[in-house]
Amino acid sequence: MKINTFTLNIPQNSFRRLAIGWLLLAVSSLIIGGLLTILIVLSRTPVFQDIIPWLDFFHTALVVHVDLTVLVWFLAFAGVLWSLITSRCIICGWIALALAVTGTLIISLSPFLGDGNPLMNNYIPVLQMPIFFIGLGIFAIGFSILVTHSLLSYLLSTNTKSALEFGLFTALITAFIAIIAFIWSYLGIPENTEVGQYYYELLFWGGGHVLQFTHTQIMLVLWLWLAIVSGVKLSITPRLVIILFVLGMAPTLLTPLIYLTHNVNSPESLIAFTDLMKYGGGLAALPLGLIITISILKQPLAALTPERSALMLSIFFFAVGGIIGFLIHGSNVTIPAHYHASLFAITISFMGITYHLLPKLGFKAITSKWAKWQPTIYGTGQLMHVLGLAWSGGYGVQRKTAGAEQGLEGMQQVAMGIMGLGGMIAIIGGIIFLVLVLKAMQR
């Protein structure tokens, strides 16, 4: 293991172009998904909710928005980072990317090709139409090739590995386990189960929970990388970092045991995966976040850069998401408050490292003053959004409802109003990021 720094080298060959391809897919998914966010937020905001009463549109837009801004964005960005540690079979990488792009295009177009009949199941909500499932299946095949190819390339490589490369390797292991879990769930669902929301809940439950560990492992890699590029002197050894990466991955190794001891449709199976993430998701993030935070506080105040702002916001929101997660009782909007905070922690780490990566990948460096404020604007909006949802959850506002169906009264309206305003501010922050990135990508 190289022990001198917590950074990743950028390959100056075809794999750099492959990483650029995955980055373009990731950014494109945010652009398309972000366009849908505006109407989604307005459809749940007091006053505006009466102007946009299309419940069917809300659900259809929400399905595509979630799939693009969570599933595709996260996994495509993973493709960016995994391409940086891959050194074999470049054609395998391009095949994976081509399939992922094709699947994403079909998913994006599917709502406009007929009645979507949306289902708001967890993790990967779906539209009940063949074209949507074709797109989702093509994307899944592309991602599976990406994971398998990157995993074999890492194992077969004889090059000296760094601690961060090992961290990305642990993310590959969890992703591979997630793929197995999706297949195991499909095979384990009883044949007489009606194909509907309950069916897809069972199909995506196990693999969806395991996939969250993949996102978290990648986020931990980026915490260390962002700390170094933003000038933080870390008081941690690569050996301890490797131990933490193993600790973060370890809970996913229990996945086969859950499938072997419980039926896919049993309450025990659902609870087991929930507890796996609830009690295992922060095993590495908590100590590493504390170490990095203490390292930052020990040093003199430095000028905030986009990378440092993104790092601090990511650690903060991951902690907020974890706290809210332990406050969940029943099926109300406290649940989306929890996962919005956790997903934002991952997203902002991706955004922060993008500022650093762009010039390394051959694009223009982002020097605009807006880059300095973008993480703060985005984070402020998301904090209002999350706190508004958590507050509303305390008043019993149900999740996955919109318009008059929410039945908002009194303080519920105030809380959801804060949520809506925060959502709009977050949208502005997201737009600023996309504009800055697109301008930098112009040759």
C-alpha positions, 0 to 999 in steps of 0.5 A, a space after each residue: 500500500 502507498 501510504 503518502 497521501 489520500 488522493 487518487 491518480 488520474 489516468 492519462 489514457 483511454 480510461 480518462 476518457 471513459 471516466 469523462 463519459 460516466 461523468 457526462 452521464 451523471 451530469 445529464 441525469 441530474 439535468 433531466 431529473 432536476 427539471 422534474 424537481 420544480 414541479 414535484 416541489 410545487 405540487 406539495 407546497 401550500 398555495 401552489 399545490 392548488 394550482 398543480 393538482 395533477 396527482 398522476 403527474 406528481 407520481 409519474 414525475 417523482 418516479 423518473 426524478 428519483 430514478 435519475 437523480 438517485 439511481 443513475 446519478 449515484 451509479 454513474 458517478 461511481 463509474 467515474 471513480 471506478 474508471 480511475 482504478 481500472 486498467 484492463 479491457 477498455 472495451 468492457 468499460 465502453 460497453 458498460 457505459 453504452 448500455 447505461 446511457 441507452 437505459 437512461 435515455 429509455 427511462 427518461 423518455 418512457 413517461 411520454 410514451 403512454 400511461 405510466 401507472 406509477 408505483 412508489 415502491 422504495 429504492 427503485 420506483 417504477 412505471 408499469 409499462 414495458 418500455 420503462 422496464 426495458 430501459 431499467 433492465 438495460 441500465 442494470 446490465 450496464 451497471 453489472 458489467 461495470 462492477 464485474 469489470 472493475 472488480 476483476 481489473 482491481 484483483 488482477 492488477 499487480 500495481 501498488 494500491 493506495 488506501 483510497 483505491 482499496 476504499 473503492 474496491 470495498 465499494 465494488 464488493 458491496 455493489 456486487 453483493 447488491 446485484 446478487 441480492 436483487 437476483 436472489 430477491 427475484 428468485 425468492 418472491 413466491 410465484 403467486 405474488 401479484 405484480 404490483 407495489 408489494 411485488 416491487 417492494 420485495 424485489 428491490 428491498 434487499 439489494 436497495 439496502 445493500 446498495 446504500 453501503 456502496 454509496 456510503 463507501 464511495 462517500 468516505 473515499 471522497 471525504 478523505 480526498 476532499 480533505 486533502 485537496 482542501 488543505 486539511 492535515 489529517 491525523 489518521 494513518 492509511 492502516 486505520 483508514 483501511 480498517 475503517 473501510 473494511 468495517 464499513 463494508 462488513 455488514 453487507 457480508 451478512 446479506 446471504 445469511 438473511 436470505 438463507 434464514 428468512 423468506 424474501 416476503 417475510 417480515 423478518 427479512 424486511 426488518 433484518 435489512 432495515 436493521 442492517 442499514 440502521 445499525 451498520 451504515 455508520 460504523 465507518 462514517 461516524 469515526 471517520 467523520 469525527 476524525 476529519 472534523 477534529 482535524 479541521 477544528 484543530 487548524 486555523 480557519 482557512 478560506 472556504 473553497 467549494 471542496 472544503 464547503 462540500 466536505 463539511 456539509 457532507 459530514 454534517 448532513 450524514 450525521 443529521 440523516 442518521 439522527 432523523 433515522 432513529 426518530 422514524 415512527 410510522 409512514 410519514 414524511 420523517 422517512 423522506 427527511 431521513 433519506 434526503 439528508 443522507 442522499 444529500 450528504 453523498 450528492 454534495 461530496 460528489 459535487 465537491 470532488 467534481 470541482 477538483 476533477 474537472 481540470 484533471 480530466 482536461 476541462 477548464 477549472 471553475 474559478 467563478 465566485 459562484 462556485 464558492 457559494 454554490 455548496 452553501 446555497 444548496 446546503 441551506 435549501 436542503 436543510 430547510 427542506 429536510 427540517 420542514 419534512 421532519 417537522 411535518 412528520 411530527 405532525 403526522 403528514 403522510 409520505 408520497 401524497 400531494 395536493 389536497 390529499 395531504 390535508 394540511 392545516 395550521 402548523 402542518 402548512 407552515 412546516 411544509 411551506 418551509 420544506 417547499 421554500 427550502 426545496 426551491 433554494 436547493 434547486 437554485 443551488 443545483 442549477 448553479 452547479 450544473 451551469 458551472 460544470 457545463 461551462 467548464 466542459 466547453 472546450 
